[in-house]
Amino acid sequence: MRHTHLRSLLITGTLLAATAACGSGGTSTAEEKTLTWASTGGQFQEDEKKALQQPFTAKTGTTFVNVSPADPAQVKAMVASGKTQWDLANMSWIYAGAYCGELYEKLDDPGLDRSKFPPGTTHDCFVPTYRYANVFSYNADDYKDDPPTKIDDFFDVKRFPGKRIVQDYPKNGLLEAALVADGVPPDKIYPLDVDRAFRKLDTIKSSLVFAPSYGAVQQMLVDRQGSMVITVTARSIVTAQSGANLKAVWDFTTTDIGALVIPKGAPHKALAQQGLIFVTEPAQAKAYAELTGTAPARSDVDISTIAYSDIQKAFNAFLPDRGRLLEQDKPWWIENTDALVKRWTSWKVS
């Protein structure tokens, strides 16, 4: 059955979330200009408040209630109880794609112009709010005389010994990188030849370190537990700021999107959609990009006008001369994530 793994993730925490949801009452008139925004917490959510929420409050008077984490299990529980509390949630677009119209609202505001976003980044239930990449970097202290220069070098453990750190999740850019390193042209990557990708991964399996979280990726790099990494833009930046001597390799890089989604039955769907339109507009997109180092979602925002810091520029895949970029295929990943997670999990222990 499709989405079995995603469904199992959604079950976790359901009873607790349902209990919390059942304690809420109806929406009063005073709450009509309030949106509940679920996200990751920490600095990331603080950046959302500053760049995205505060300007919307200034323009419309809308206030925000911020909660974290944005757990898909809670969305499932709230929808099942008929008492959805969240209006917007920053979480993987895979969930919204897999359960569009079931657990997540379709976006139907005519003001949400999908033509303003890059091809392949939108869906009935999501549009991107920012863009990022799965960046291949290395510790420059480990390869002073002969640094890596291409994605093939990530898979060359003889010439470039050392551990490779990756997020413990198959949509981390590693499968696409394996196929390109094995000779597949980027424009022929999808649909993924999964068997071929895992055969290539077998050649470096003993050198891979699987990090359970992005925080763990950062800590492992700072602690010198690995010499190479493929991880997301923001985490690359923060890791470099934390003292790791990281250098990016711009040869082949997969790109992806962050998304704000609207849970099914959101108390203020119309206002939430207005907020979604607002936060993707150029002014807010630029402000958010300058705080996080990510890239604006809309194609009409000139990235050269964004005041990135030098470290942010060093890990930004959307600046000029960044080699070959490939947007991760949204329909393919929505359809195949369950199977890939199972394959990934069994492969690690085989």
WORA-V869131 format. One record per pair of residues at least 6 apart in sequence whose ideal C-beta (glycine too) atoms are under 8 Angstrom apart, sorted by the first residue. I is the first residue (numbers start at 1). J is the second residue. If there is no record, write none. Layout:
((I,J) (I,J))
This chain:
((2,98) (2,335) (2,338) (3,98) (3,99) (3,337) (3,338) (4,338) (5,337) (5,338) (5,341) (5,342) (6,72) (6,94) (6,95) (6,98) (6,99) (6,337) (6,338) (9,72) (9,73) (10,72) (10,73) (10,75) (10,76) (10,95) (10,103) (11,73) (11,76) (12,73) (13,71) (13,73) (13,74) (13,77) (14,73) (14,76) (14,77) (14,80) (15,77) (16,77) (17,71) (17,73) (17,74) (17,76) (17,77) (17,78) (18,77) (18,78) (18,80) (18,81) (20,74) (20,85) (21,77) (21,78) (21,81) (21,83) (21,84) (21,85) (22,81) (22,83) (24,83) (24,85) (27,267) (27,268) (31,267) (32,268) (32,271) (33,60) (33,61) (33,62) (33,63) (33,271) (34,62) (34,63) (34,64) (34,65) (34,268) (35,62) (35,63) (35,64) (35,65) (35,87) (35,88) (35,268) (35,271) (35,272) (35,275) (36,64) (36,65) (36,66) (36,67) (36,85) (36,86) (36,87) (36,88) (36,267) (37,48) (37,53) (37,64) (37,65) (37,66) (37,67) (37,86) (37,87) (37,88) (37,89) (37,90) (38,66) (38,67) (38,68) (38,69) (38,70) (38,71) (38,74) (38,86) (38,88) (38,89) (38,90) (38,91) (39,45) (39,48) (39,66) (39,67) (39,68) (39,69) (39,70) (39,89) (39,90) (40,68) (40,69) (40,70) (40,90) (41,68) (41,69) (42,68) (44,234) (44,292) (45,66) (45,68) (45,90) (47,288) (47,291) (47,292) (48,90) (48,288) (49,64) (49,66) (50,287) (50,291) (51,284) (51,287) (51,288) (51,290) (51,291) (52,129) (52,278) (52,279) (52,284) (52,287) (52,288) (53,64) (53,66) (55,278) (55,283) (55,284) (55,287) (56,62) (56,275) (56,278) (56,279) (56,284) (57,63) (57,64) (59,278) (60,274) (62,271) (62,275) (67,86) (70,86) (70,89) (70,90) (70,91) (71,91) (72,91) (72,92) (72,95) (72,103) (74,86) (75,84) (75,86) (75,89) (75,91) (75,95) (75,103) (75,104) (75,263) (75,264) (76,103) (78,84) (78,85) (78,86) (78,263) (78,265) (79,102) (79,103) (79,263) (79,264) (79,265) (82,265) (83,265) (84,263) (84,264) (84,265) (84,266) (84,267) (85,267) (86,263) (86,266) (87,262) (87,263) (87,266) (87,267) (87,268) (87,269) (87,271) (87,272) (87,275) (88,260) (88,261) (88,262) (88,266) (88,272) (88,275) (88,276) (89,260) (89,261) (89,262) (89,263) (90,129) (90,258) (90,259) (90,260) (91,259) (91,261) (92,259) (93,123) (93,126) (93,128) (93,257) (93,259) (93,261) (93,330) (94,171) (94,333) (94,334) (94,337) (95,103) (95,104) (95,261) (96,103) (96,104) (96,123) (96,125) (96,126) (96,259) (96,261) (97,123) (97,125) (97,126) (97,330) (97,331) (97,334) (98,334) (98,337) (100,106) (100,123) (100,124) (100,125) (101,124) (101,125) (101,264) (102,264) (103,263) (103,264) (104,125) (104,126) (104,261) (104,262) (104,263) (104,264) (105,125) (105,261) (105,262) (105,263) (105,264) (105,265) (105,266) (105,269) (106,124) (106,125) (107,124) (107,125) (107,126) (107,127) (107,262) (107,273) (107,276) (108,273) (109,270) (109,273) (109,274) (109,276) (109,277) (111,273) (111,274) (111,277) (112,127) (112,273) (112,276) (112,277) (114,122) (114,127) (116,280) (116,298) (116,299) (116,300) (117,127) (117,128) (117,280) (117,297) (117,298) (117,299) (118,128) (118,131) (118,297) (118,299) (118,327) (119,327) (120,327) (120,329) (120,330) (121,127) (121,128) (121,131) (121,257) (121,297) (121,327) (121,330) (122,128) (123,330) (125,261) (125,262) (126,259) (126,260) (126,261) (127,259) (127,276) (127,280) (127,297) (128,257) (128,258) (128,259) (128,280) (128,297) (129,257) (129,258) (129,259) (129,260) (129,276) (129,279) (129,280) (129,288) (129,297) (130,257) (130,258) (130,285) (130,288) (130,289) (130,292) (130,294) (130,295) (130,296) (130,297) (131,255) (131,256) (131,257) (131,258) (131,294) (131,295) (131,296) (131,297) (131,318) (132,232) (132,233) (132,234) (132,255) (132,256) (132,257) (132,258) (132,294) (132,295) (132,317) (133,173) (133,232) (133,233) (133,253) (133,254) (133,255) (133,256) (133,316) (133,317) (133,318) (133,325) (134,172) (134,173) (134,174) (134,177) (134,230) (134,231) (134,232) (134,253) (134,254) (134,255) (134,256) (135,230) (135,231) (135,232) (135,233) (135,236) (135,248) (135,253) (135,315) (135,317) (136,148) (136,151) (136,154) (136,173) (136,177) (136,228) (136,229) (136,230) (136,248) (136,249) (136,251) (136,252) (136,253) (137,228) (137,229) (137,230) (137,231) (137,236) (137,246) (137,247) (137,248) (137,249) (137,315) (138,147) (138,148) (138,160) (138,227) (138,228) (138,229) (138,246) (138,247) (138,249) (139,162) (139,221) (139,224) (139,226) (139,227) (139,228) (139,244) (139,245) (139,246) (139,247) (140,147) (140,245) (140,246) (140,247) (141,245) (142,162) (142,227) (143,160) (143,227) (146,159) (146,160) (147,247) (148,154) (148,160) (148,228) (148,249) (149,249) (149,251) (150,249) (150,251) (150,252) (151,177) (151,180) (151,181) (151,249) (151,251) (151,252) (152,181) (152,251) (153,159) (153,160) (153,249) (154,160) (154,164) (154,177) (154,181) (154,204) (154,228) (154,230) (154,249) (155,178) (155,181) (155,200) (155,203) (155,204) (157,203) (157,204) (157,207) (160,227) (160,228) (161,207) (161,227) (162,207) (162,226) (162,227) (162,228) (163,207) (163,208) (163,209) (163,225) (163,226) (163,227) (163,228) (164,204) (164,207) (164,208) (164,209) (164,226) (164,227) (164,228) (164,229) (164,230) (165,208) (165,209) (165,211) (165,217) (165,220) (165,221) (165,225) (165,226) (165,228) (165,229) (165,230) (165,231) (166,172) (166,174) (166,208) (166,209) (166,210) (166,211) (166,229) (166,230) (166,231) (167,210) (167,211) (167,213) (167,214) (167,217) (167,230) (167,231) (167,232) (168,210) (168,211) (168,212) (169,341) (169,344) (170,337) (170,340) (170,341) (170,343) (170,344) (171,256) (171,328) (171,333) (171,337) (171,340) (172,230) (172,231) (173,230) (173,253) (173,254) (173,328) (174,201) (174,230) (175,192) (175,194) (175,197) (175,198) (175,201) (175,340) (176,186) (176,189) (176,192) (176,197) (176,252) (176,254) (176,326) (176,328) (177,230) (177,252) (177,254) (178,196) (178,197) (178,198) (178,200) (178,201) (179,189) (179,192) (179,193) (179,196) (179,197) (179,200) (180,186) (180,189) (180,252) (180,324) (181,200) (182,196) (182,197) (182,199) (182,200) (184,193) (184,196) (186,252) (186,324) (186,326) (187,326) (189,326) (190,329) (190,332) (191,329) (191,332) (192,332) (192,336) (194,340) (194,343) (198,343) (198,347) (201,208) (201,347) (209,220) (209,225) (209,226) (210,348) (211,217) (211,220) (214,231) (214,232) (214,235) (217,229) (217,231) (217,235) (217,239) (218,235) (218,238) (218,239) (218,242) (220,226) (221,229) (221,239) (221,244) (221,246) (222,239) (222,242) (222,243) (222,244) (229,236) (229,239) (229,246) (231,239) (232,256) (233,293) (233,294) (233,295) (233,315) (233,316) (233,317) (234,292) (234,293) (234,294) (236,246) (236,248) (236,315) (237,292) (237,293) (237,311) (237,312) (237,314) (237,315) (239,246) (240,246) (240,311) (240,314) (240,315) (241,311) (246,315) (247,314) (248,314) (248,315) (250,317) (250,321) (250,322) (250,323) (251,323) (251,324) (252,323) (252,324) (252,326) (253,317) (253,322) (253,323) (253,324) (253,325) (253,326) (254,325) (254,326) (254,327) (254,328) (255,317) (255,318) (255,325) (255,326) (255,327) (255,328) (256,327) (256,328) (257,297) (258,294) (260,276) (260,279) (262,269) (262,272) (262,273) (262,276) (266,272) (278,284) (279,285) (279,288) (280,296) (280,297) (280,298) (281,298) (282,296) (282,298) (282,300) (282,301) (285,296) (285,297) (285,298) (285,301) (286,296) (286,301) (286,305) (286,306) (288,294) (288,296) (289,295) (289,296) (289,303) (289,306) (289,308) (290,306) (290,307) (290,308) (290,312) (293,308) (293,309) (293,311) (293,312) (293,315) (293,316) (295,303) (295,316) (295,317) (295,318) (296,303) (296,306) (303,318) (303,319) (308,316) (313,319) (316,322) (317,325) (318,325))
